[in-house]
Amino acid sequence: MTDEADFSIRPLERNDREWVAHFLDERWATTHIVSRGQVHIGHLLPGFVAERTGKDGTSQRIGLITYRLEGDECEIMTLDSVEENNGIGSALVDTLLEGLKNAENIRRVWLITTNDNLEALRFWQKRDFALVAVHREAIQQARRMKPQIPIIGKHGIPIRDEIELEFVLK
């Protein structure tokens, strides 16, 4: 990665929604995001997009973070980039956290990942998110709402549990 990013981050806009829906369908097999027994419509959530502008002036969307606010908490719903290990995901997270630090009422940022997602566990812990709960066998209930969740996940690990991580702002 170079010292200066060759992409920019901006808030999602209304005209991004169709792209978000296609992007989530491609990456998550649906726009429905299940977390702690609730279904959220991913392409309707607020978020930020990373984009790169080419020499010809056209821009290409290369990353996305979506979230939802409830009370004094922010749940990160999705984080994806089309290029791994180029700082796109980190920049999206940093942008969200910076914005939330200025919000007077948000004290906690949290997210759910699954027990098979070792890369996500590494990514989030490197960014000072702490493991706070393992919701054992929660994926059984999630599959009732989102049958696209595979039985076997990354590295051949059976997907069973939701793992909750958090970052405390205040």
C-alpha positions in Angstrom: 0.0 0.0 0.0 1.3 3.5 -0.8 1.4 6.3 1.7 -1.3 8.2 -0.1 -4.6 6.4 -0.9 -5.6 6.3 -4.5 -9.3 6.2 -3.6 -11.7 8.4 -1.7 -14.5 7.8 0.8 -17.9 9.5 0.6 -21.3 9.0 2.2 -23.7 6.8 0.3 -26.2 8.7 -1.8 -29.6 7.9 -3.1 -28.2 7.1 -6.6 -25.9 4.5 -5.1 -28.8 2.3 -3.9 -29.1 0.2 -7.0 -25.3 -0.4 -7.0 -25.4 -1.4 -3.3 -28.2 -3.9 -4.0 -26.2 -5.5 -6.8 -23.0 -5.4 -4.8 -24.6 -7.1 -1.7 -26.3 -9.7 -3.9 -22.9 -10.5 -5.4 -21.0 -10.6 -2.1 -23.7 -11.8 0.3 -26.1 -13.6 -2.0 -28.9 -11.3 -0.9 -29.6 -7.8 0.3 -31.0 -9.2 3.5 -28.6 -8.9 6.4 -29.3 -10.9 9.5 -27.9 -9.9 12.9 -29.0 -11.1 16.3 -32.3 -12.4 15.0 -33.3 -9.4 13.0 -33.4 -8.9 9.3 -32.2 -5.6 7.8 -32.5 -4.5 4.2 -28.8 -3.8 3.4 -29.2 -1.5 0.4 -31.4 0.8 2.4 -28.9 1.3 5.2 -26.7 4.4 5.6 -23.1 3.9 4.8 -20.0 5.0 3.0 -18.5 4.0 -0.3 -14.9 3.9 -1.4 -14.3 4.9 -5.0 -11.4 5.3 -7.3 -11.3 7.9 -10.1 -9.5 6.8 -13.2 -7.4 9.0 -15.5 -10.3 9.3 -17.8 -12.4 10.9 -15.0 -14.7 7.9 -14.5 -15.1 6.6 -11.0 -15.4 3.0 -9.9 -16.9 1.9 -6.5 -14.4 -0.4 -4.8 -15.7 -0.7 -1.2 -18.7 -0.3 1.0 -19.6 -0.1 4.7 -23.2 0.0 6.0 -24.4 0.5 9.5 -27.5 1.2 11.6 -28.0 3.4 14.6 -30.1 2.5 17.5 -30.1 4.5 20.7 -26.5 5.1 21.8 -25.1 2.3 19.6 -24.0 1.8 16.0 -24.0 -1.6 14.5 -21.8 -2.2 11.5 -23.8 -4.3 9.2 -21.5 -4.9 6.2 -17.9 -4.2 5.2 -16.6 -5.2 1.8 -13.9 -4.2 -0.6 -13.1 -5.5 -4.1 -9.4 -5.4 -3.3 -8.1 -7.0 -0.2 -5.1 -5.7 1.9 -5.1 -2.2 0.1 -6.5 -0.2 3.1 -10.0 0.2 1.7 -11.7 -1.6 4.5 -9.6 0.2 7.1 -10.4 3.6 5.5 -14.1 2.9 5.5 -14.0 1.9 9.2 -11.9 4.9 10.1 -14.3 7.2 8.3 -17.3 5.8 10.1 -15.6 5.9 13.5 -14.4 9.5 13.0 -17.9 10.5 12.2 -19.3 8.7 15.2 -16.8 10.2 17.6 -18.3 13.6 16.8 -21.8 12.3 17.5 -22.6 13.1 21.1 -24.9 10.2 21.8 -23.1 7.2 20.3 -21.0 5.3 22.9 -20.6 1.9 21.3 -19.9 0.5 17.9 -20.5 -3.2 17.5 -20.8 -5.9 14.8 -21.5 -9.6 14.3 -19.4 -12.0 12.4 -19.6 -15.8 12.2 -17.3 -18.3 13.8 -15.7 -19.4 10.5 -14.7 -15.9 9.5 -11.1 -15.9 10.8 -10.1 -13.0 8.5 -12.8 -10.8 10.0 -11.8 -11.7 13.5 -8.2 -10.8 12.8 -9.2 -7.5 11.0 -11.5 -6.2 13.7 -9.2 -7.1 16.6 -6.3 -5.4 15.0 -8.5 -2.3 15.0 -9.2 -2.5 18.8 -12.6 -4.1 18.5 -12.9 -6.6 21.5 -14.7 -9.9 21.5 -17.6 -9.5 23.9 -19.9 -12.4 23.2 -20.3 -15.7 21.4 -24.0 -16.4 20.6 -23.9 -20.2 20.4 -25.9 -21.8 17.7 -27.4 -18.5 16.6 -26.9 -19.3 13.0 -29.7 -21.9 13.1 -32.2 -19.1 13.7 -30.5 -16.8 11.2 -30.9 -19.5 8.5 -34.6 -19.5 9.0 -34.6 -15.8 7.9 -31.8 -16.1 5.4 -31.5 -19.6 4.0 -28.5 -18.5 1.8 -26.2 -18.8 4.8 -24.0 -21.9 4.0 -23.7 -24.8 6.4 -19.9 -25.0 5.9 -18.0 -21.7 5.7 -14.5 -20.5 5.2 -11.6 -23.0 5.8 -14.1 -25.9 5.9 -15.5 -24.7 9.3 -19.2 -25.4 10.1 -21.0 -22.1 10.5 -22.8 -22.2 13.9 -22.2 -19.2 16.1 -22.4 -15.4 15.9 -19.5 -13.6 17.4 -20.0 -10.1 18.7 -17.2 -7.5 18.8 -17.3 -4.0 20.0 -15.4 -0.7 20.1 -16.3 1.7 22.9 -16.2 5.3 21.9 -17.0 6.9 25.3 
